[in-house]
Amino acid sequence: MKKLYSLFLLFLGIVLFSCKQEDKIKEINIYMPDGTPALALANVMDQGFQYEEINANFHIVQASEIAARVSQDSCDMAIMPTTSAANIFTSGVELKLASVNVFGNLYITGTHEVESLEELKGKRILTTGATTLQMVEYILKNNQIPYEEAGAAIEGKVALTVLNDASEIIPLLKQAVMKKTELYGVLGEPQVTKAQSVISELKIAVDLQKEYKTITGFDGYPQACLIVKNNLLLQNKAWVEKFLSTIEDNEDYLKNNTTNLPEVFKKYESNLANMSFTADTIKRCNIRLEYSLAVKNSVIAYIKALTNKEVNESFFY
């Protein structure tokens, strides 16, 4: 009887060990939209990341896909717009905001320089939708500048023309320069650098980050963040902590590797492979890592300002 019992315990141990081995995490999937936010992980994407024999697996997807990807179980972590992270969190997806990584990269570029936002009344500004449009509207509203969406200039108001993608804005700005007409467009870095490379006369008319600071007092705004699924934190918090400490070095990596960045992102078939990067480009991207609790008040204020939604303490890691 004792022999049978011993064999049973041995068999049970083998089964449990096998299950544990099968359940062991082999890789962690990290998603990000194709664009500036992906620069927040450039150092680990270039050098790779492994801890406790678990590899990071990076996926760059279209910006329009990121929210849907994060909602799927296959996504463990993601770089994404902070407002989108808040929307997903309030919809019931269990995640935490671990850090803020992009503090605003939006600029109103144009054919002319302006001394103040008042000078944009009666002018037309091309912009993309979503968070970019929300930010432009927030800045105009808080400066008592009237605006409306329109395809042509409106006397006494800013006319916002909403386009699908920033790539549509640059040719229209170039056309305006050639025709010597006045036009403005909201671009994010590194699109600003790209636009200036094909339109030498293009001006940076308004720094939206400075305008936001004037209104709120916050140094930039939490445009994009790193989120972590709750399941990953429960299973391997140490891995997450090590990953976060490693990407703290990304700010210096970007400053020291501007010429290499296109090659890094070429491996991931990203549009960033087609961009040029200078020290000024990187500076205007405003990429750094701030842990979520350190910028909690800024995040809460930003989400409230742009979406009128509120997040509770459980949103922050």
C-alpha positions in Angstrom: 0.0 0.0 0.0 2.8 2.4 0.9 4.5 1.5 -2.4 1.4 2.4 -4.3 1.0 5.7 -2.4 4.6 6.6 -3.1 4.1 5.9 -6.8 1.0 8.0 -6.8 2.9 11.0 -5.2 5.6 10.6 -7.8 3.1 10.5 -10.7 1.4 13.6 -9.2 4.7 15.4 -8.9 5.5 14.7 -12.5 2.1 15.9 -13.7 2.4 19.1 -11.7 5.9 19.8 -12.9 4.9 19.3 -16.5 1.9 21.6 -16.1 4.2 24.2 -14.5 6.7 23.9 -17.4 3.9 24.3 -19.9 2.4 27.3 -18.1 5.8 29.0 -17.9 5.9 32.3 -19.8 8.3 32.1 -22.7 7.9 35.5 -24.2 6.0 38.8 -23.5 4.2 40.5 -26.3 4.5 44.3 -26.4 2.5 46.4 -28.9 2.9 50.0 -30.0 1.5 52.2 -32.8 3.6 53.0 -35.8 4.9 56.5 -35.0 6.6 58.6 -32.4 5.4 56.5 -29.4 7.5 53.6 -30.7 10.6 55.6 -30.2 10.0 55.2 -26.4 11.3 51.6 -26.7 14.0 52.2 -29.3 16.9 50.9 -27.1 15.3 47.6 -26.2 14.0 47.1 -29.7 17.5 47.6 -31.0 19.4 45.6 -28.4 16.7 43.1 -27.4 15.5 42.4 -23.9 15.6 39.2 -21.9 15.2 38.6 -18.2 14.7 35.3 -16.4 14.9 33.6 -19.8 11.8 35.5 -21.0 12.1 37.5 -24.1 10.3 40.7 -25.1 8.5 40.4 -28.5 7.8 43.7 -30.1 4.9 44.4 -32.5 4.4 47.7 -34.4 0.8 48.1 -35.7 -1.2 50.8 -37.3 -2.2 53.6 -34.9 -5.9 52.8 -35.5 -5.3 49.2 -34.4 -3.6 49.8 -31.0 -6.7 50.0 -28.8 -8.1 46.7 -30.3 -4.8 45.0 -29.9 -4.5 46.0 -26.2 -8.0 44.7 -25.6 -6.9 41.2 -26.7 -5.4 38.6 -24.3 -2.3 38.2 -26.5 -1.1 41.7 -25.6 0.9 41.8 -22.3 2.2 45.4 -22.5 1.8 48.4 -24.8 2.9 51.9 -25.6 -0.2 53.8 -26.5 -2.0 57.2 -26.3 -2.8 57.9 -22.6 -6.4 58.8 -23.4 -6.9 55.5 -25.2 -5.5 53.7 -22.2 -7.9 55.4 -20.0 -10.8 54.5 -22.2 -9.9 50.9 -22.3 -9.3 50.8 -18.5 -12.8 52.3 -17.9 -14.3 49.8 -20.3 -13.2 47.0 -17.9 -9.9 45.8 -19.4 -7.6 45.0 -16.4 -4.4 47.0 -16.9 -2.2 49.5 -15.2 -0.4 52.6 -16.4 3.2 51.9 -15.6 4.9 55.0 -17.0 4.4 58.0 -19.2 7.0 58.1 -22.1 6.0 60.8 -24.5 5.3 64.3 -23.2 4.0 66.0 -26.3 5.4 66.2 -29.9 2.8 68.4 -31.6 3.5 71.7 -33.4 1.4 74.0 -35.6 3.6 74.4 -38.7 2.9 76.9 -41.5 3.8 79.2 -44.2 4.1 82.1 -41.8 5.4 82.7 -38.2 2.9 84.0 -35.7 3.5 86.0 -32.5 0.3 84.7 -30.8 -2.6 82.4 -31.2 -4.8 85.5 -31.9 -3.1 85.8 -35.3 -4.6 82.4 -36.3 -8.1 83.9 -36.4 -9.3 83.8 -40.0 -6.8 81.2 -40.9 -7.1 77.6 -41.8 -5.3 74.8 -39.9 -5.0 71.3 -41.2 -5.0 68.6 -38.5 -5.6 64.9 -38.0 -8.4 63.7 -35.7 -8.5 61.9 -32.3 -6.0 63.1 -29.7 -4.4 65.7 -32.0 -7.7 67.4 -32.7 -8.7 67.3 -29.0 -5.4 69.0 -28.0 -5.8 71.7 -30.7 -9.3 72.4 -29.6 -8.3 72.4 -25.9 -5.6 75.0 -26.6 -7.8 77.2 -28.7 -10.8 77.0 -26.2 -8.6 77.9 -23.2 -7.3 80.9 -25.1 -10.8 82.1 -26.0 -10.0 81.6 -29.7 -13.3 80.6 -31.6 -13.0 77.7 -34.0 -15.0 75.3 -36.1 -14.4 72.5 -38.5 -14.4 73.8 -42.0 -12.7 73.3 -45.4 -12.0 77.0 -45.9 -11.0 80.0 -43.9 -13.6 81.7 -41.7 -13.5 85.4 -40.7 -12.9 85.8 -37.0 -12.5 82.1 -36.4 -9.9 79.3 -36.8 -11.0 76.9 -39.4 -9.9 73.3 -38.5 -9.8 71.0 -41.5 -9.6 67.4 -40.3 -7.6 64.9 -42.5 -7.0 61.2 -42.1 -3.3 61.2 -41.8 -0.3 63.6 -41.4 1.0 62.4 -44.7 -1.9 64.3 -46.4 -0.9 67.6 -44.6 2.6 68.0 -46.0 1.7 68.1 -49.7 -0.9 70.7 -49.0 1.5 72.9 -47.0 4.0 72.6 -49.9 1.4 73.6 -52.4 0.5 76.7 -50.2 4.2 77.7 -50.1 4.4 77.4 -53.9 1.2 79.5 -54.4 2.3 82.0 -51.7 -1.0 81.4 -49.8 -1.2 81.3 -46.0 -1.9 77.8 -44.5 -1.1 75.9 -41.3 -0.9 72.3 -40.3 -0.5 70.3 -37.1 2.4 67.9 -37.3 4.1 65.7 -34.7 7.9 65.0 -34.7 9.5 63.4 -36.7 7.0 64.5 -39.3 8.0 68.1 -38.7 11.6 67.3 -39.6 10.4 65.4 -42.7 8.2 68.3 -43.8 11.0 70.9 -43.3 13.3 68.7 -45.5 10.9 69.1 -48.4 9.6 72.6 -47.6 12.5 74.7 -46.7 10.3 77.7 -46.0 8.1 75.9 -43.5 7.9 77.5 -40.1 7.1 76.2 -36.6 4.4 78.7 -35.7 3.1 77.3 -32.4 4.6 74.9 -29.9 1.5 73.2 -28.4 3.5 71.9 -25.5 4.4 75.4 -24.4 0.8 76.5 -24.8 -0.3 73.6 -22.6 2.2 74.5 -19.9 0.9 78.1 -19.9 -2.6 76.9 -19.3 -1.9 74.1 -16.8 1.5 74.6 -15.3 2.5 71.1 -16.2 5.8 70.5 -18.1 4.4 69.0 -21.3 1.4 66.6 -21.3 1.3 62.8 -20.9 0.6 62.0 -24.6 1.7 58.4 -24.7 2.2 55.8 -21.9 3.3 52.3 -21.2 0.5 50.0 -19.9 0.9 46.6 -18.3 -1.8 44.0 -18.1 -2.7 43.0 -14.5 -2.1 39.3 -15.3 1.5 39.9 -16.2 2.0 41.9 -13.0 0.6 39.0 -11.0 2.7 36.4 -12.9 6.0 38.2 -13.2 6.3 41.6 -11.6 10.1 41.3 -11.4 10.2 41.1 -15.3 8.2 44.3 -15.6 10.4 46.1 -13.0 13.5 45.1 -14.9 12.1 46.2 -18.2 11.1 49.6 -16.8 14.5 50.2 -15.4 16.1 49.2 -18.7 14.1 51.7 -20.8 15.1 54.5 -18.4 18.2 54.5 -20.5 16.2 55.1 -23.7 16.4 58.9 -23.5 20.2 58.8 -23.7 20.1 56.1 -26.4 18.0 58.3 -28.6 20.4 61.3 -28.2 23.4 59.1 -29.1 21.9 57.1 -32.0 20.0 59.6 -34.2 21.6 58.3 -37.4 21.0 54.6 -36.6 17.3 54.9 -35.8 15.9 54.4 -39.4 17.8 51.1 -39.5 16.5 50.0 -36.1 12.9 50.5 -37.2 13.5 49.1 -40.7 13.7 45.7 -39.0 10.1 46.2 -37.7 8.8 47.5 -41.1 7.9 50.8 -39.4 7.3 54.1 -41.1 10.0 55.5 -38.8 12.5 53.9 -41.1 11.6 56.5 -43.7 12.2 59.5 -41.3 15.3 61.5 -40.6 16.4 62.3 -37.1 18.5 65.1 -35.7 19.2 66.2 -32.2 16.5 68.8 -32.6 14.0 66.2 -33.8 14.6 64.0 -30.7 14.4 67.1 -28.4 11.0 68.1 -29.9 9.7 64.5 -29.5 9.8 65.1 -25.7 10.5 61.4 -24.9 11.5 60.5 -21.4 10.3 58.0 -18.8 8.4 59.1 -15.7 6.8 56.5 -13.4 3.0 56.7 -13.3 2.7 57.8 -9.6 5.2 60.6 -10.1 3.0 62.2 -12.8 -0.4 61.0 -11.5 -1.8 64.5 -11.1 -0.7 65.5 -14.6 -2.3 62.3 -16.1 -5.6 62.8 -14.3 -5.8 66.5 -15.4 -4.9 65.6 -19.0 -7.5 62.8 -19.3 -10.1 65.1 -17.8 -9.2 68.0 -20.1 -9.3 66.0 -23.3 -12.0 63.4 -22.7 -13.9 64.6 -19.6 -13.4 61.2 -18.1 -11.9 60.4 -14.7 -9.7 57.5 -13.6 -9.3 56.2 -10.1 -6.3 55.1 -8.1 -6.3 51.6 -9.5 -5.4 52.9 -12.9 -1.8 53.7 -11.7 0.9 51.1 -11.1 
